[in-house]
Amino acid sequence: MSTARPTHPEITHAPLDLKRKHQQARAIADLRNDDKSIAILAWTEDRGTATLKMVTAVHGWPGHTLVGEAGADAAWWLAQHSDDQTFQEQVLELLQEAVRGGEATRRHLAFLTDRVRVRAGRPQLYGTAFGVDVNGIQAFDVEDPEHLNERRAEMGLEPFDEFDKAVRLHTKLPPATM
């Protein structure tokens, strides 16, 4: 990771603000689960996507050198939570290049790879994506599960069992319906 001052710190402000707003909106939507809070969450996701589209159109992936680690993390967050599947696929290619160039983390790449694959109806590679069904929270199908922890280690991720426990501990499930 780069510890040098980012070359374009001004680009960092909007993604950081939108990430913070998204996290707040998501927490409220999870608690209230009403039309208004869900609409606010959707609005923040749309703003995040629009902002990231502008940044990537001009600068490519906003990596560590361009926006610093916090800015790159916020950019990944916005991509990860975008509702635009086509844009996520495009960003995934940019993020792959950024990882090869040392401008982004393998961890971010693992999460976005899984998100894109699951949304496309394919099994995930790294076991980072979960969904809620009648049985509670479950990881989506994983390709070649026998080698999952090897792939996770290559991406800087903890073993799946540890991650699974953490996800279950920190995920608020909606109330059961009768």
C-alpha positions as CSV (number, residue, x, y, z in Angstrom):
1,M,0.0,0.0,0.0
2,S,1.1,3.5,-0.7
3,T,1.7,5.8,2.2
4,A,2.6,8.8,-0.1
5,R,0.2,11.7,-0.4
6,P,-2.4,11.0,-3.1
7,T,-2.0,12.9,-6.4
8,H,-5.7,13.9,-6.5
9,P,-7.0,14.1,-2.9
10,E,-9.8,16.3,-4.1
11,I,-11.4,13.2,-5.8
12,T,-11.4,11.4,-2.5
13,H,-14.0,13.6,-0.8
14,A,-17.1,12.6,-2.7
15,P,-16.6,8.9,-2.5
16,L,-15.8,9.0,1.2
17,D,-18.9,11.1,1.8
18,L,-21.0,8.8,-0.3
19,K,-19.7,5.7,1.5
20,R,-20.5,7.2,4.8
21,K,-24.0,8.2,3.7
22,H,-24.5,4.7,2.2
23,Q,-23.5,3.0,5.5
24,Q,-25.9,5.2,7.4
25,A,-28.7,4.6,5.0
26,R,-28.1,0.9,5.0
27,A,-28.2,0.7,8.8
28,I,-31.5,2.6,8.9
29,A,-33.0,0.5,6.1
30,D,-32.0,-2.7,7.9
31,L,-33.6,-1.5,11.1
32,R,-36.8,0.1,9.6
33,N,-37.3,-1.9,6.4
34,D,-39.8,0.7,5.2
35,D,-40.3,2.2,1.7
36,K,-38.8,5.6,2.7
37,S,-35.5,4.2,4.2
38,I,-35.1,1.7,1.3
39,A,-35.6,4.6,-1.2
40,I,-32.9,6.6,0.6
41,L,-30.6,3.7,0.4
42,A,-31.3,3.2,-3.3
43,W,-30.6,7.0,-3.9
44,T,-27.2,6.8,-2.1
45,E,-26.3,3.7,-4.2
46,D,-27.3,5.6,-7.4
47,R,-25.3,8.7,-6.4
48,G,-22.3,6.5,-5.6
49,T,-22.5,4.7,-9.0
50,A,-22.9,8.0,-10.8
51,T,-19.9,9.5,-9.0
52,L,-17.7,6.5,-9.6
53,K,-18.7,6.4,-13.3
54,M,-17.5,10.0,-13.6
55,V,-14.2,9.3,-11.8
56,T,-13.4,6.2,-13.8
57,A,-14.3,7.8,-17.1
58,V,-11.7,10.5,-16.4
59,H,-9.0,8.7,-14.4
60,G,-9.6,5.0,-14.6
61,W,-9.7,3.1,-11.3
62,P,-9.1,5.5,-8.4
63,G,-6.2,3.6,-6.9
64,H,-3.9,4.3,-4.0
65,T,-1.6,6.8,-5.8
66,L,-4.5,8.8,-7.2
67,V,-6.8,9.0,-4.1
68,G,-4.9,7.3,-1.2
69,E,-6.0,4.1,0.6
70,A,-9.1,5.6,2.1
71,G,-10.2,7.0,-1.2
72,A,-9.5,3.7,-3.0
73,D,-11.5,1.8,-0.3
74,A,-14.4,4.2,-0.7
75,A,-14.4,3.7,-4.5
76,W,-14.4,0.0,-4.0
77,W,-17.3,0.3,-1.5
78,L,-19.3,2.3,-4.1
79,A,-18.6,-0.3,-6.8
80,Q,-19.4,-3.2,-4.5
81,H,-22.8,-1.7,-3.6
82,S,-23.7,-0.4,-7.1
83,D,-27.0,-1.6,-8.5
84,D,-25.7,-1.4,-12.1
85,Q,-24.5,-4.9,-12.9
86,T,-22.9,-3.8,-16.2
87,F,-20.9,-1.1,-14.5
88,Q,-19.8,-3.6,-11.9
89,E,-18.4,-5.8,-14.6
90,Q,-16.6,-2.9,-16.2
91,V,-15.2,-1.8,-12.8
92,L,-14.0,-5.4,-12.1
93,E,-11.7,-5.2,-15.2
94,L,-10.3,-1.9,-14.0
95,L,-9.8,-3.2,-10.5
96,Q,-8.0,-6.3,-11.9
97,E,-5.6,-4.0,-13.7
98,A,-5.2,-1.9,-10.6
99,V,-4.3,-4.9,-8.4
100,R,-1.7,-6.0,-11.0
101,G,-0.2,-2.5,-10.8
102,G,-0.2,-2.4,-7.0
103,E,-2.9,0.3,-6.9
104,A,-5.7,-1.7,-5.3
105,T,-6.0,-4.6,-2.8
106,R,-6.5,-8.2,-3.7
107,R,-9.2,-8.3,-0.9
108,H,-11.3,-5.7,-2.8
109,L,-10.9,-7.7,-6.0
110,A,-12.0,-10.9,-4.3
111,F,-15.2,-9.3,-3.0
112,L,-16.1,-7.6,-6.2
113,T,-15.3,-10.8,-8.2
114,D,-17.7,-12.7,-6.1
115,R,-20.4,-10.0,-6.3
116,V,-20.2,-10.0,-10.1
117,R,-20.2,-13.8,-10.4
118,V,-23.2,-14.3,-8.0
119,R,-25.2,-11.6,-9.8
120,A,-24.5,-13.4,-13.1
121,G,-25.7,-16.7,-11.7
122,R,-22.3,-18.2,-11.4
123,P,-20.7,-19.7,-8.3
124,Q,-18.4,-17.4,-6.3
125,L,-14.6,-18.0,-6.1
126,Y,-13.8,-16.6,-2.6
127,G,-16.8,-17.2,-0.4
128,T,-17.4,-13.5,0.3
129,A,-21.1,-13.3,-0.8
130,F,-24.0,-14.3,1.4
131,G,-27.7,-14.2,1.1
132,V,-30.7,-14.6,3.4
133,D,-33.3,-17.3,2.8
134,V,-35.8,-19.3,5.0
135,N,-32.8,-21.0,6.7
136,G,-31.1,-17.8,7.6
137,I,-27.9,-16.4,6.2
138,Q,-26.0,-18.7,3.8
139,A,-23.0,-18.3,1.6
140,F,-23.8,-18.5,-2.1
141,D,-22.5,-21.5,-4.0
142,V,-18.7,-21.7,-4.3
143,E,-16.8,-23.0,-7.2
144,D,-14.3,-25.8,-6.3
145,P,-15.0,-25.6,-2.5
146,E,-12.1,-28.0,-1.8
147,H,-9.6,-25.2,-2.7
148,L,-11.6,-22.3,-1.3
149,N,-9.2,-21.5,1.6
150,E,-6.2,-21.6,-0.8
151,R,-7.8,-19.0,-3.0
152,R,-8.9,-16.9,0.0
153,A,-5.3,-16.9,1.3
154,E,-4.0,-15.8,-2.1
155,M,-6.3,-12.8,-1.9
156,G,-5.4,-11.9,1.7
157,L,-8.6,-13.2,3.2
158,E,-9.0,-15.2,6.4
159,P,-10.1,-18.8,6.3
160,F,-13.7,-19.2,5.3
161,D,-14.9,-20.7,8.6
162,E,-13.6,-17.6,10.5
163,F,-15.2,-15.2,7.9
164,D,-18.5,-17.2,8.0
165,K,-18.6,-16.8,11.8
166,A,-18.0,-13.1,11.6
167,V,-20.7,-12.6,8.9
168,R,-23.2,-14.5,11.0
169,L,-22.3,-12.6,14.1
170,H,-22.6,-9.2,12.5
171,T,-25.6,-9.7,10.2
172,K,-28.9,-8.5,11.4
173,L,-31.6,-10.7,10.0
174,P,-35.1,-9.4,9.3
175,P,-37.8,-10.5,11.7
176,A,-39.4,-13.8,10.8
177,T,-42.8,-13.6,9.2
178,M,-45.6,-15.9,10.0
